[in-house]
């Protein structure tokens, strides 16, 4: 059987809400060694996401007799997760050969919700090779900075240019009424490793959906190169081996045609 319990409902609610902003359904994969994982891509193939929640992150216990793959409709799961109280614990359960995924909430009593598993077209599950791509530019910053840059850009455009140079990181947007330039020197960054600069233009709509994870993560690491997806890494709760991670790869906008994107 599979069982994973987390004492703080806020963390799990934040994770599920962030996932549902990008994808409609996905496979949760439970593994005795690696914990709870998923890899998925949005319908338009613009944003790939990868989640790893190690078993030690589940402070109420993690049990998995054998690798278990569970097809989940995230829209339905979000509705269930919204029913969790601030002081409730959350436990995910699945019994062998069962067609249902269970969500158990313990607070003022115990409530058990069930969700029928769904079959997902295997072709919708993206390859994981891109997860190991190396980038020459990596910067870590407070998520609030990126949120401010997105709000600034919305005044002028539906895209945001992200650029890394030896001097630091910059965000910009330009429209008919004017433009915004937001420059961050290395001193404004939590960490930086810049062997070679890079730039790209990215959809604000997708950036805003990605930033929903900021409800439970206060730092983001960006990896950037020319003509490549922008990689985001968010650490989730915990410390050391108990720290979860959600990674996004967002394809850049093709500048010759503002309504198209780089192919995968």
TORKOL-4160 file (C-alpha; in steps of 0.2 Angstrom, whole numbers, padded with zeros to 4 digits, m for minus):
264
<pt num="1" X="0000" Y="0000" Z="0000"/>
<pt num="2" X="0005" Y="0018" Z="m0001"/>
<pt num="3" X="0003" Y="0031" Z="0013"/>
<pt num="4" X="0010" Y="0048" Z="0015"/>
<pt num="5" X="0006" Y="0060" Z="0029"/>
<pt num="6" X="0010" Y="0078" Z="0032"/>
<pt num="7" X="0006" Y="0088" Z="0048"/>
<pt num="8" X="0005" Y="0105" Z="0040"/>
<pt num="9" X="m0010" Y="0106" Z="0027"/>
<pt num="10" X="m0004" Y="0123" Z="0020"/>
<pt num="11" X="0012" Y="0115" Z="0012"/>
<pt num="12" X="0002" Y="0101" Z="0003"/>
<pt num="13" X="m0012" Y="0113" Z="m0002"/>
<pt num="14" X="0001" Y="0125" Z="m0009"/>
<pt num="15" X="0009" Y="0111" Z="m0019"/>
<pt num="16" X="m0007" Y="0105" Z="m0027"/>
<pt num="17" X="m0013" Y="0122" Z="m0031"/>
<pt num="18" X="0003" Y="0127" Z="m0040"/>
<pt num="19" X="0003" Y="0111" Z="m0050"/>
<pt num="20" X="m0016" Y="0113" Z="m0055"/>
<pt num="21" X="m0011" Y="0131" Z="m0062"/>
<pt num="22" X="m0001" Y="0122" Z="m0076"/>
<pt num="23" X="m0008" Y="0105" Z="m0078"/>
<pt num="24" X="m0025" Y="0097" Z="m0078"/>
<pt num="25" X="m0020" Y="0079" Z="m0074"/>
<pt num="26" X="m0004" Y="0069" Z="m0070"/>
<pt num="27" X="0003" Y="0053" Z="m0063"/>
<pt num="28" X="0009" Y="0054" Z="m0045"/>
<pt num="29" X="0023" Y="0041" Z="m0043"/>
<pt num="30" X="0026" Y="0034" Z="m0025"/>
<pt num="31" X="0043" Y="0026" Z="m0022"/>
<pt num="32" X="0050" Y="0019" Z="m0006"/>
<pt num="33" X="0067" Y="0027" Z="m0010"/>
<pt num="34" X="0063" Y="0043" Z="m0018"/>
<pt num="35" X="0046" Y="0048" Z="m0011"/>
<pt num="36" X="0032" Y="0056" Z="m0021"/>
<pt num="37" X="0036" Y="0062" Z="m0038"/>
<pt num="38" X="0029" Y="0068" Z="m0054"/>
<pt num="39" X="0034" Y="0074" Z="m0072"/>
<pt num="40" X="0021" Y="0083" Z="m0082"/>
<pt num="41" X="0019" Y="0096" Z="m0096"/>
<pt num="42" X="0005" Y="0108" Z="m0100"/>
<pt num="43" X="m0006" Y="0104" Z="m0115"/>
<pt num="44" X="0002" Y="0117" Z="m0126"/>
<pt num="45" X="0020" Y="0110" Z="m0122"/>
<pt num="46" X="0026" Y="0127" Z="m0116"/>
<pt num="47" X="0030" Y="0122" Z="m0098"/>
<pt num="48" X="0037" Y="0106" Z="m0091"/>
<pt num="49" X="0037" Y="0103" Z="m0072"/>
<pt num="50" X="0045" Y="0091" Z="m0061"/>
<pt num="51" X="0041" Y="0088" Z="m0043"/>
<pt num="52" X="0051" Y="0078" Z="m0030"/>
<pt num="53" X="0044" Y="0077" Z="m0012"/>
<pt num="54" X="0056" Y="0065" Z="m0003"/>
<pt num="55" X="0049" Y="0053" Z="0010"/>
<pt num="56" X="0057" Y="0063" Z="0024"/>
<pt num="57" X="0047" Y="0078" Z="0020"/>
<pt num="58" X="0031" Y="0068" Z="0026"/>
<pt num="59" X="0033" Y="0071" Z="0044"/>
<pt num="60" X="0019" Y="0060" Z="0049"/>
<pt num="61" X="0026" Y="0045" Z="0040"/>
<pt num="62" X="0028" Y="0038" Z="0023"/>
<pt num="63" X="0025" Y="0020" Z="0018"/>
<pt num="64" X="0026" Y="0012" Z="0000"/>
<pt num="65" X="0028" Y="m0007" Z="m0002"/>
<pt num="66" X="0031" Y="m0005" Z="m0020"/>
<pt num="67" X="0032" Y="0008" Z="m0033"/>
<pt num="68" X="0014" Y="0015" Z="m0036"/>
<pt num="69" X="0008" Y="0025" Z="m0051"/>
<pt num="70" X="m0008" Y="0035" Z="m0048"/>
<pt num="71" X="m0017" Y="0045" Z="m0061"/>
<pt num="72" X="m0024" Y="0061" Z="m0053"/>
<pt num="73" X="m0036" Y="0074" Z="m0060"/>
<pt num="74" X="m0029" Y="0090" Z="m0051"/>
<pt num="75" X="m0045" Y="0100" Z="m0053"/>
<pt num="76" X="m0054" Y="0088" Z="m0042"/>
<pt num="77" X="m0040" Y="0086" Z="m0030"/>
<pt num="78" X="m0039" Y="0105" Z="m0028"/>
<pt num="79" X="m0057" Y="0105" Z="m0023"/>
<pt num="80" X="m0054" Y="0092" Z="m0010"/>
<pt num="81" X="m0038" Y="0101" Z="m0003"/>
<pt num="82" X="m0048" Y="0117" Z="m0001"/>
<pt num="83" X="m0058" Y="0108" Z="0013"/>
<pt num="84" X="m0043" Y="0106" Z="0024"/>
<pt num="85" X="m0042" Y="0117" Z="0039"/>
<pt num="86" X="m0027" Y="0127" Z="0044"/>
<pt num="87" X="m0023" Y="0115" Z="0059"/>
<pt num="88" X="m0027" Y="0099" Z="0049"/>
<pt num="89" X="m0015" Y="0085" Z="0045"/>
<pt num="90" X="m0016" Y="0078" Z="0027"/>
<pt num="91" X="m0013" Y="0060" Z="0022"/>
<pt num="92" X="m0013" Y="0053" Z="0005"/>
<pt num="93" X="m0018" Y="0034" Z="0004"/>
<pt num="94" X="m0019" Y="0021" Z="m0010"/>
<pt num="95" X="m0023" Y="0003" Z="m0008"/>
<pt num="96" X="m0016" Y="m0011" Z="m0020"/>
<pt num="97" X="m0028" Y="m0014" Z="m0034"/>
<pt num="98" X="m0040" Y="0000" Z="m0029"/>
<pt num="99" X="m0047" Y="0012" Z="m0042"/>
<pt num="100" X="m0047" Y="0026" Z="m0029"/>
<pt num="101" X="m0035" Y="0038" Z="m0021"/>
<pt num="102" X="m0039" Y="0044" Z="m0003"/>
<pt num="103" X="m0036" Y="0060" Z="0005"/>
<pt num="104" X="m0038" Y="0060" Z="0024"/>
<pt num="105" X="m0039" Y="0075" Z="0035"/>
<pt num="106" X="m0037" Y="0075" Z="0054"/>
<pt num="107" X="m0042" Y="0090" Z="0064"/>
<pt num="108" X="m0059" Y="0091" Z="0072"/>
<pt num="109" X="m0062" Y="0073" Z="0069"/>
<pt num="110" X="m0057" Y="0063" Z="0053"/>
<pt num="111" X="m0063" Y="0066" Z="0036"/>
<pt num="112" X="m0059" Y="0054" Z="0022"/>
<pt num="113" X="m0062" Y="0059" Z="0004"/>
<pt num="114" X="m0059" Y="0047" Z="m0011"/>
<pt num="115" X="m0055" Y="0052" Z="m0029"/>
<pt num="116" X="m0057" Y="0040" Z="m0043"/>
<pt num="117" X="m0040" Y="0037" Z="m0052"/>
<pt num="118" X="m0039" Y="0042" Z="m0071"/>
<pt num="119" X="m0030" Y="0034" Z="m0085"/>
<pt num="120" X="m0018" Y="0046" Z="m0094"/>
<pt num="121" X="m0011" Y="0045" Z="m0111"/>
<pt num="122" X="0007" Y="0040" Z="m0109"/>
<pt num="123" X="0012" Y="0051" Z="m0124"/>
<pt num="124" X="0007" Y="0066" Z="m0113"/>
<pt num="125" X="0021" Y="0061" Z="m0100"/>
<pt num="126" X="0037" Y="0071" Z="m0106"/>
<pt num="127" X="0054" Y="0064" Z="m0106"/>
<pt num="128" X="0065" Y="0068" Z="m0092"/>
<pt num="129" X="0081" Y="0071" Z="m0101"/>
<pt num="130" X="0079" Y="0090" Z="m0101"/>
<pt num="131" X="0080" Y="0090" Z="m0082"/>
<pt num="132" X="0099" Y="0086" Z="m0082"/>
<pt num="133" X="0103" Y="0100" Z="m0095"/>
<pt num="134" X="0117" Y="0111" Z="m0089"/>
<pt num="135" X="0116" Y="0130" Z="m0090"/>
<pt num="136" X="0130" Y="0143" Z="m0089"/>
<pt num="137" X="0121" Y="0156" Z="m0079"/>
<pt num="138" X="0112" Y="0152" Z="m0062"/>
<pt num="139" X="0106" Y="0165" Z="m0050"/>
<pt num="140" X="0096" Y="0164" Z="m0034"/>
<pt num="141" X="0084" Y="0177" Z="m0028"/>
<pt num="142" X="0069" Y="0181" Z="m0017"/>
<pt num="143" X="0053" Y="0176" Z="m0025"/>
<pt num="144" X="0046" Y="0193" Z="m0021"/>
<pt num="145" X="0058" Y="0201" Z="m0034"/>
<pt num="146" X="0052" Y="0190" Z="m0048"/>
<pt num="147" X="0034" Y="0194" Z="m0043"/>
<pt num="148" X="0037" Y="0213" Z="m0044"/>
<pt num="149" X="0046" Y="0211" Z="m0061"/>
<pt num="150" X="0030" Y="0202" Z="m0067"/>
<pt num="151" X="0019" Y="0215" Z="m0061"/>
<pt num="152" X="0030" Y="0229" Z="m0068"/>
<pt num="153" X="0030" Y="0221" Z="m0085"/>
<pt num="154" X="0011" Y="0219" Z="m0085"/>
<pt num="155" X="0009" Y="0238" Z="m0087"/>
<pt num="156" X="0017" Y="0237" Z="m0104"/>
<pt num="157" X="0017" Y="0220" Z="m0112"/>
<pt num="158" X="0011" Y="0202" Z="m0110"/>
<pt num="159" X="0029" Y="0196" Z="m0110"/>
<pt num="160" X="0045" Y="0198" Z="m0099"/>
<pt num="161" X="0063" Y="0198" Z="m0105"/>
<pt num="162" X="0075" Y="0190" Z="m0093"/>
<pt num="163" X="0093" Y="0193" Z="m0096"/>
<pt num="164" X="0109" Y="0188" Z="m0086"/>
<pt num="165" X="0126" Y="0196" Z="m0089"/>
<pt num="166" X="0142" Y="0196" Z="m0079"/>
<pt num="167" X="0135" Y="0211" Z="m0070"/>
<pt num="168" X="0119" Y="0203" Z="m0064"/>
<pt num="169" X="0101" Y="0200" Z="m0068"/>
<pt num="170" X="0089" Y="0211" Z="m0077"/>
<pt num="171" X="0070" Y="0211" Z="m0082"/>
<pt num="172" X="0062" Y="0222" Z="m0095"/>
<pt num="173" X="0047" Y="0225" Z="m0105"/>
<pt num="174" X="0042" Y="0237" Z="m0119"/>
<pt num="175" X="0025" Y="0243" Z="m0125"/>
<pt num="176" X="0017" Y="0257" Z="m0135"/>
<pt num="177" X="0016" Y="0268" Z="m0119"/>
<pt num="178" X="0033" Y="0265" Z="m0113"/>
<pt num="179" X="0045" Y="0253" Z="m0105"/>
<pt num="180" X="0052" Y="0246" Z="m0089"/>
<pt num="181" X="0070" Y="0241" Z="m0085"/>
<pt num="182" X="0073" Y="0232" Z="m0068"/>
<pt num="183" X="0092" Y="0229" Z="m0065"/>
<pt num="184" X="0099" Y="0218" Z="m0051"/>
<pt num="185" X="0117" Y="0219" Z="m0047"/>
<pt num="186" X="0126" Y="0203" Z="m0040"/>
<pt num="187" X="0124" Y="0211" Z="m0023"/>
<pt num="188" X="0105" Y="0210" Z="m0024"/>
<pt num="189" X="0106" Y="0192" Z="m0027"/>
<pt num="190" X="0106" Y="0178" Z="m0015"/>
<pt num="191" X="0119" Y="0168" Z="m0025"/>
<pt num="192" X="0126" Y="0169" Z="m0043"/>
<pt num="193" X="0136" Y="0158" Z="m0054"/>
<pt num="194" X="0138" Y="0166" Z="m0072"/>
<pt num="195" X="0150" Y="0158" Z="m0084"/>
<pt num="196" X="0141" Y="0165" Z="m0099"/>
<pt num="197" X="0126" Y="0177" Z="m0100"/>
<pt num="198" X="0109" Y="0173" Z="m0108"/>
<pt num="199" X="0093" Y="0180" Z="m0112"/>
<pt num="200" X="0075" Y="0176" Z="m0117"/>
<pt num="201" X="0057" Y="0182" Z="m0118"/>
<pt num="202" X="0044" Y="0173" Z="m0108"/>
<pt num="203" X="0025" Y="0173" Z="m0107"/>
<pt num="204" X="0018" Y="0183" Z="m0092"/>
<pt num="205" X="0003" Y="0171" Z="m0091"/>
<pt num="206" X="0014" Y="0156" Z="m0088"/>
<pt num="207" X="0026" Y="0166" Z="m0076"/>
<pt num="208" X="0011" Y="0171" Z="m0065"/>
<pt num="209" X="0005" Y="0153" Z="m0064"/>
<pt num="210" X="0022" Y="0147" Z="m0060"/>
<pt num="211" X="0024" Y="0159" Z="m0046"/>
<pt num="212" X="0009" Y="0152" Z="m0037"/>
<pt num="213" X="0022" Y="0141" Z="m0029"/>
<pt num="214" X="0028" Y="0156" Z="m0020"/>
<pt num="215" X="0015" Y="0154" Z="m0007"/>
<pt num="216" X="0026" Y="0140" Z="0001"/>
<pt num="217" X="0043" Y="0144" Z="m0006"/>
<pt num="218" X="0053" Y="0161" Z="m0003"/>
<pt num="219" X="0068" Y="0158" Z="m0015"/>
<pt num="220" X="0069" Y="0154" Z="m0033"/>
<pt num="221" X="0085" Y="0149" Z="m0043"/>
<pt num="222" X="0084" Y="0153" Z="m0061"/>
<pt num="223" X="0095" Y="0145" Z="m0075"/>
<pt num="224" X="0096" Y="0154" Z="m0091"/>
<pt num="225" X="0105" Y="0152" Z="m0108"/>
<pt num="226" X="0101" Y="0160" Z="m0125"/>
<pt num="227" X="0088" Y="0151" Z="m0135"/>
<pt num="228" X="0084" Y="0139" Z="m0121"/>
<pt num="229" X="0070" Y="0136" Z="m0109"/>
<pt num="230" X="0071" Y="0146" Z="m0092"/>
<pt num="231" X="0073" Y="0134" Z="m0078"/>
<pt num="232" X="0065" Y="0138" Z="m0061"/>
<pt num="233" X="0070" Y="0128" Z="m0045"/>
<pt num="234" X="0059" Y="0131" Z="m0029"/>
<pt num="235" X="0064" Y="0122" Z="m0013"/>
<pt num="236" X="0049" Y="0117" Z="m0003"/>
<pt num="237" X="0049" Y="0116" Z="0016"/>
<pt num="238" X="0060" Y="0105" Z="0026"/>
<pt num="239" X="0079" Y="0104" Z="0027"/>
<pt num="240" X="0092" Y="0093" Z="0020"/>
<pt num="241" X="0086" Y="0077" Z="0014"/>
<pt num="242" X="0068" Y="0082" Z="0020"/>
<pt num="243" X="0068" Y="0097" Z="0007"/>
<pt num="244" X="0056" Y="0095" Z="m0007"/>
<pt num="245" X="0059" Y="0103" Z="m0024"/>
<pt num="246" X="0048" Y="0109" Z="m0039"/>
<pt num="247" X="0056" Y="0113" Z="m0055"/>
<pt num="248" X="0049" Y="0121" Z="m0071"/>
<pt num="249" X="0056" Y="0123" Z="m0088"/>
<pt num="250" X="0047" Y="0137" Z="m0098"/>
<pt num="251" X="0050" Y="0139" Z="m0116"/>
<pt num="252" X="0055" Y="0156" Z="m0123"/>
<pt num="253" X="0044" Y="0166" Z="m0135"/>
<pt num="254" X="0050" Y="0166" Z="m0153"/>
<pt num="255" X="0053" Y="0184" Z="m0156"/>
<pt num="256" X="0050" Y="0184" Z="m0175"/>
<pt num="257" X="0032" Y="0179" Z="m0170"/>
<pt num="258" X="0026" Y="0185" Z="m0154"/>
<pt num="259" X="0012" Y="0172" Z="m0154"/>
<pt num="260" X="0023" Y="0157" Z="m0155"/>
<pt num="261" X="0036" Y="0148" Z="m0145"/>
<pt num="262" X="0052" Y="0138" Z="m0147"/>
<pt num="263" X="0048" Y="0120" Z="m0151"/>
<pt num="264" X="0052" Y="0107" Z="m0138"/>
